[in-house]
Amino acid sequence: MAKNNKPAEDYAVPHTMSGKNLKSKDFVKSPVKDPNLLSAEQVTTRTGAQRVSLGNPDADNVKTDGVKQRGYGAATKGFMSRGPMG
């Protein structure tokens, strides 16, 4: 048994919730900036995926506190745990 897989326009004209018809200019989004061209200060968690790594060495959000580990005698990279512990 075949399903009705027609385009949405076959069922209803694109419209707003109040019933006003939409035109093609209503679908144009604001231009998206290339994330690889942004400076480190402009990059946020909502910025798109980048092809290159980026970090701000002057950032003040470096986590320096944590929980001291037990048995750190052979530690070569420090002995503080800073990730989610729960």
C-alpha positions as CSV (number, residue, x, y, z in Angstrom):
1,M,0.0,0.0,0.0
2,A,1.6,3.3,-1.1
3,K,1.8,6.3,1.2
4,N,1.0,9.8,0.2
5,N,4.5,11.3,0.0
6,K,3.6,14.4,-1.9
7,P,5.3,17.8,-1.3
8,A,3.7,19.9,1.4
9,E,2.6,22.4,-1.2
10,D,0.2,19.8,-2.7
11,Y,-1.7,19.8,0.6
12,A,-1.6,23.5,1.7
13,V,0.0,26.7,0.5
14,P,2.8,27.9,2.8
15,H,1.2,30.2,5.3
16,T,1.5,31.7,8.8
17,M,-0.5,30.6,11.8
18,S,-2.9,33.5,11.2
19,G,-3.6,32.2,7.6
20,K,-1.5,34.8,5.7
21,N,0.2,33.4,2.6
22,L,4.0,33.5,2.6
23,K,6.2,34.6,-0.3
24,S,9.6,33.3,-1.2
25,K,11.3,36.4,0.3
26,D,9.9,35.4,3.7
27,F,12.2,32.3,3.7
28,V,15.5,34.1,3.2
29,K,17.7,33.7,6.3
30,S,20.2,36.2,7.5
31,P,23.7,35.5,6.0
32,V,25.8,33.1,8.0
33,K,29.4,34.0,8.7
34,D,32.1,31.4,7.9
35,P,33.2,30.1,11.4
36,N,36.8,29.9,10.1
37,L,37.0,33.6,9.5
38,L,35.9,34.6,13.0
39,S,38.3,35.9,15.7
40,A,38.7,34.0,18.9
41,E,36.6,36.5,20.8
42,Q,33.7,36.0,18.4
43,V,33.5,32.3,18.7
44,T,30.9,30.9,21.1
45,T,29.4,27.6,21.9
46,R,26.7,28.3,19.3
47,T,29.2,29.0,16.5
48,G,29.2,26.4,13.7
49,A,31.9,23.7,13.4
50,Q,35.3,24.8,12.3
51,R,37.8,23.2,10.1
52,V,40.7,24.5,12.2
53,S,41.3,24.5,16.0
54,L,40.9,27.8,17.8
55,G,41.7,29.0,21.2
56,N,42.2,32.3,22.9
57,P,45.5,32.1,24.9
58,D,44.5,35.3,26.8
59,A,41.2,33.8,28.1
60,D,40.5,34.1,31.8
61,N,38.3,31.1,31.9
62,V,41.0,28.5,32.5
63,K,40.0,26.1,35.2
64,T,42.7,25.8,37.8
65,D,40.8,24.2,40.8
66,G,39.8,20.6,41.2
67,V,40.0,17.6,43.4
68,K,43.4,16.2,44.5
69,Q,43.8,12.6,43.4
70,R,45.1,9.8,45.5
71,G,48.1,7.8,44.5
72,Y,49.7,10.4,42.2
73,G,53.3,9.3,42.8
74,A,54.0,8.6,39.2
75,A,52.0,11.4,37.8
76,T,53.7,13.3,34.9
77,K,50.8,15.7,34.0
78,G,49.7,16.8,37.4
79,F,47.5,15.4,40.1
80,M,44.3,17.5,40.1
81,S,41.1,16.1,38.6
82,R,39.1,18.8,36.8
83,G,36.4,17.0,34.8
84,P,32.9,16.1,35.8
85,M,32.9,13.9,38.8
86,G,29.6,12.5,39.8
